Amino acid sequence: FYSVGENDEVTCFFCGVQIHKWEPHDEPWTEHAKWCPHCSYVRRHKGDAFVQDV
């Protein structure tokens, strides 16, 4: 992710999904898989089983 400069909004450099309104307990990999399960970067690094579990 990289910051887009507005509050807590970040963008995935690979798939372009933007995520914001983070909670203190949020985990970036989990949130990424939740909001963009088709991202090849998440699937490559965490695996299909992880994405399906999210």
C-alpha positions in Angstrom: 0.0 0.0 0.0 0.9 3.6 -0.4 -0.7 6.6 1.2 -2.8 8.8 -1.0 -2.4 11.7 1.4 -6.0 11.9 2.6 -6.6 10.8 6.2 -5.9 7.1 6.4 -6.6 6.2 2.8 -4.1 3.8 1.1 -3.9 2.3 -2.3 -2.5 -1.1 -3.4 0.3 -0.6 -5.8 -0.7 -3.8 -7.6 -4.5 -3.8 -8.0 -5.4 -0.2 -7.2 -7.9 -1.0 -4.5 -8.3 1.9 -2.0 -8.9 1.2 1.6 -9.8 3.7 4.3 -11.4 4.0 7.7 -8.9 1.7 9.4 -9.7 0.5 12.9 -6.8 0.0 15.4 -7.1 -3.8 15.2 -7.3 -4.0 11.4 -4.6 -6.1 9.8 -3.5 -4.9 6.3 -3.4 -8.4 4.6 -6.8 -9.3 5.9 -8.4 -6.0 4.9 -6.8 -6.3 1.5 -8.2 -9.8 0.9 -11.6 -8.7 2.2 -12.0 -5.8 -0.1 -10.1 -7.1 -3.1 -10.1 -10.9 -3.1 -9.0 -11.1 -6.8 -5.7 -9.2 -6.2 -3.0 -11.4 -7.5 -0.5 -9.9 -5.1 -2.5 -11.0 -2.1 -3.0 -14.4 -3.5 0.6 -14.9 -4.4 1.9 -13.8 -1.0 -0.8 -15.2 1.3 -2.4 -18.0 -0.7 -5.8 -18.8 -1.9 -6.8 -20.5 1.3 -6.1 -17.3 3.3 -8.2 -15.2 0.9 -11.1 -17.7 1.1 -11.0 -17.7 4.9 -11.3 -13.9 4.9 
